[in-house]
Amino acid sequence: MKRILIGLLISAVLCPAAQAFKQETHRRLVEDAVTYMQNHPTTTGYADLQAVAAAGGYTVAQFAQVLGQSAYDVDDFQDTYFCGAVTGDCVYAPVFNAGASLVNYTSYWHFQNHTQGPDVHGNDLGGYNYELLTVWGDIDNLAATWLVGDYMDDGPGGMTGWWSNDDSEYNTYGITEANYRQGTTSTKSMYDDFEEMPFQPLDNLAQYWYDQFLANPTAQSLGYALHATDVVQPHHVWTTSALNHSGWEGWVADYYDSENLNDDTLVTQALGAFTPLSSSATDIRPLLTEGGQIAYANGALVLSSTDHADRVQVARVVVPHAIAMVVHLLGHASAQITQ
């Protein structure tokens, strides 16, 4: 049985389904948002963005590249280790890191579950929690079977395997989970079995990095926060690693240009779907929740259909809204620094 699972997990890793928008799509969404601001300077706060870029020693084009690369890089974070229930051996990717270049366990922080209400931490919308999924598929089940009983690395001297083995590599609970807690509460016992882990939602990840940007403005920290475009990816708000997840993301990357998914007119229309953050606000999560609501209301079709026309229909809603959300965030962030 274990050998069969290893083979299935290798297949799942080679066709990763929990990585959200493809990394290159994350880059394009951010760069296209900057381009949109350049093309609409009087309605987007472009002057503030230009000032922030210059203060950091960048041209706007260079700033866009660093922001986009940083949004890309979040999927490569090696900040989340799970430890074997029996061995206590801790790794950051499936099959003993064989798939690390494609999908890491950090991906489980990249969901905002709109099919459920408040979570055990106190978030109004929780993140990935296998036990509470309302839609799921083969990849979800395979991961839960492979990782059954595995616990989150909480540093040396914390939780251990069956024989008190403790091969801690990184204090995920004390660093990553704590960073993404964002005023909620957690206990180690919440993370002692993968199949019941209530991961913090993506908007908390974005809020953490946005706060880092406000405290010490860098293009990298702001770019990390912009990985929040995952909330406009339907699988990440319906919350499943399966159900055409990987195929949809690959399709978006492949047809991004030929289907004109970043159409300027559609982005302009999408901007109006968001409630702009007030100039005094530092909590960006209400805006991100609106992005998730748009994907939840308009994106379910791509969980069940691979038809090209169906995918175009959904993509021409969610991609412009993802770009529009970034425009709002960049305008707000820039104004916070230049005020």
Disulfide bonds with the S-S distance in Angstrom:
Cys83-Cys90 2.05
